[in-house]
């Protein structure tokens, strides 16, 4: 499989995140799901299917955030720049870094600290997060990072919500920073079950163009070129780095967004199929 061709293929199949989302909520009577319509961000960095009765509240730089009429929220592609250091609530941010969390922490710990930090920045109370489950995505290779599904309950802006998140923590770069990427659905507990199929459909429709996906996964810190290095050496190193970024994006697409079984993955992503 050729990476560039795979990256241009449809991004889909995040439905495995949602059975737990539905099971964590009380049963409700069946409600007809709203119609989905295609949507592309103004900057052409991402697209997804959006329920007709919902509103888009953010749409740029591969991120799409939408809200529903009953307090639901779906957030696709949010990214945090994290310094590999001790966490401090309300710590000052600088140089494009959002917060500090030890990279050795578990996904649940990183998720909880990121949510607490976001609440503090917004000036609201601690969200009182309770993790219901954390399920690692075992087919994701180490070159992509640590990925998994988290189901939690917490206090949202308007009351309790059930949260289902697909989350990836990318490897630490040469500058001691790393990225965390979130794809999330939230709903009040009383309607979370009936909204699970809708959230699944929106998740599976999420698409990112190949060049945007590569940029999203690229290291935050890029070392400056050595001043006296020969041009050929610089070009050679640049080609190596670009190949690594291509492979990482390819594996993220296949393992996180499409959840391809390990035997069907290319060897570059830890599978058995030819690259």
C-alpha positions, 0 to 999 in steps of 0.5 A, a space after each residue: 500500500 502506498 502511503 499517499 494513496 492511503 492518506 487520500 482514502 476515506 477516514 472512517 470507522 470510529 464506531 467502536 468508541 460508542 457502545 460504551 458511551 451508550 451503555 454508560 447511560 440509562 435507556 430512553 425511548 427511541 427517537 428518530 435521528 436528525 438528517 445528516 448533511 455534509 459540511 466542510 470547514 471554510 479553510 478546507 482543512 476538514 469535513 464531516 456530516 452534521 445533523 441539520 438541527 445542530 449548530 457549528 461553533 468552531 471550524 478551522 485547522 482540522 477542528 469541527 465543533 458542533 452542538 445539539 438542541 439538547 445539550 449535546 456536543 461533538 468535538 472533532 480533532 482538538 489538539 493540545 501542545 503539552 510539555 513533558 513536565 509536572 502538571 500545575 493547574 493554572 500555570 502560565 503558557 508560552 511559546 505555543 504550549 498549552 500545559 504541562 503533563 508528564 508523558 509517562 502518565 496514563 491516558 486517563 490521567 492525561 485526559 483528567 488533567 487536560 479537562 481540569 486545566 481547561 475548566 480552570 482557564 474558563 473560570 469554572 469549577 472542577 469538572 469532577 471527572 469520573 473515569 468509567 473505562 479506558 480501553 487501549 487501541 492495541 493496533 496503534 504502533 509506537 510511532 503514532 503514540 499512545 491511543 485509546 477510548 475513554 468513557 467518563 462522567 463529569 460536570 459540564 457547563 450546563 450540568 452532568 454529561 457522559 463523555 466518550 473520547 478517542 484520544 491519542 498522545 503522540 511521542 515526545 519531540 526533540 524539544 520536550 513537547 508532545 501533542 494530544 489529539 481528542 475526538 469527543 462526544 458529550 451528552 446529558 446522561 438521560 439522552 446519551 444512549 439515544 444519541 450514540 448512533 448519531 455520534 457514531 455516524 458523525 465520527 465515521 464521517 470525519 475526514 482530514 486531507 492528507 497534507 493537513 493530517 501530516 501537519 497535525 501529527 508533525 512534531 511541534 518542535 523542529 530543531 534549527 538546521 546546523 548553520 554550517 551543514 552542507 546543503 545535501 546533508 540538510 536535504 537528506 535529513 529533511 527527506 528522512 523526516 518527511 518520510 517519518 511524518 508520512 508514515 506516522 500520518 498513514 498509521 494514524 489514519 489506518 489504526 486510529 481513524 479506521 481501526 484496521 485490524 493488525 494483520 491488514 496493516 502495512 509492515 511500517 505500521 506493525 502489520 503483515 501487509 506490504 507497505 
